[in-house]
């Protein structure tokens, strides 16, 4: 992208001790336990960004609006809402009940009830209106995405940096969520392709090899350390 559009790019390498300090400081600014291992990097990057910029664009929301998570490929319009709701309640991606139990000194059952309470309420609220992928998208937008937005807002504002989220413009959200399923998840070369519509549009400008490459997360090398 930098080469194609003639942009100026910066690359930063954060070491273990920097990450440890970033974890402590990010935890302070979040006012809650850090739930994602790469959260310190949002904090550390914001510190670097502030030296030259005050406003940045973030891609947060693209996976929720255009169905980019692999779990979306598990559902189709014919799958019952009961199956979708059960999947949502059993998913450990959103809040691990074991961790909650340790943090709050609760037994596993109490922690599980607490961890799924908000998600259950959301699933039940929208379960009669939406189905399949659309239902999971709505629940993600109402629960999981909130924690991501809280994280990026607090870690950037710790240095006075404003992070804007163009994918969450209300018109973009309405457009993305109302796309037909075959433009959200589609089989391509015998593989299920998530976020298909956005990738197809990206391919026109940046090429197929870039647009359809394997999804790469923002990971921290904790195992190596």
Residue pairs with C-beta under 8 A, 6 or more apart in sequence:
1 7
1 206
1 210
2 8
2 9
4 206
10 48
12 44
12 45
12 48
14 22
14 40
14 41
14 44
16 225
18 44
19 40
19 41
19 44
19 220
20 40
22 40
22 41
22 43
22 44
23 34
23 39
23 40
25 40
25 43
25 158
26 34
26 39
26 40
26 42
26 43
26 155
26 158
27 33
27 34
29 43
29 154
29 155
29 157
29 158
30 39
30 150
30 151
30 154
30 155
31 154
33 103
34 40
35 95
35 147
36 151
37 219
37 220
37 222
38 218
38 219
38 220
39 151
39 155
40 220
41 218
41 220
42 151
42 152
42 155
42 156
43 155
43 158
46 155
46 156
46 158
46 159
46 161
47 159
49 56
49 156
49 159
49 161
50 159
50 160
50 161
53 161
54 160
54 161
54 162
55 161
55 162
55 163
55 164
56 156
56 161
56 162
56 163
56 164
57 163
57 164
57 165
57 166
58 152
58 163
58 164
58 165
59 165
59 167
60 145
60 148
60 149
60 152
60 163
60 165
60 167
60 168
61 141
61 145
61 149
61 165
61 167
61 168
61 173
62 68
62 167
62 195
62 198
63 69
63 195
64 137
64 140
64 141
64 144
64 145
65 137
65 141
65 167
65 168
65 172
65 173
65 176
65 177
66 167
66 176
66 179
66 184
66 195
66 197
66 198
67 133
67 137
67 176
67 184
67 185
67 194
67 195
68 194
68 195
68 198
68 215
69 140
69 194
70 194
70 215
71 87
71 91
71 93
71 136
72 133
72 136
72 137
72 184
72 185
72 194
73 185
73 192
73 194
74 87
75 83
75 84
75 87
75 132
75 133
75 136
76 132
76 133
76 181
77 131
77 132
77 133
77 181
78 132
79 131
79 132
81 127
81 128
81 131
81 135
84 123
84 127
84 131
84 132
84 135
84 136
85 120
85 123
85 124
85 127
85 135
87 136
88 119
88 123
88 136
88 139
89 116
89 119
89 120
89 123
93 144
94 115
94 119
94 143
94 144
95 115
95 116
96 115
97 108
97 111
97 112
97 114
97 115
97 116
98 108
98 111
100 106
100 111
100 112
100 114
100 115
101 107
101 108
101 110
101 111
104 111
104 114
106 114
118 143
119 139
119 143
122 138
122 139
122 142
122 143
123 135
123 139
126 135
126 138
126 139
127 135
130 137
130 138
132 181
133 181
133 184
133 185
134 177
137 177
138 177
141 173
141 177
149 165
149 168
152 163
152 165
153 163
156 162
156 163
166 172
167 173
167 176
176 197
176 198
179 197
182 196
183 196
183 197
184 194
184 195
184 196
184 197
185 192
185 193
185 194
185 196
186 192
186 193
186 196
187 193
188 196
188 212
193 199
193 212
194 215
199 211
199 212
200 211
202 210
202 211
203 210
203 211
203 212
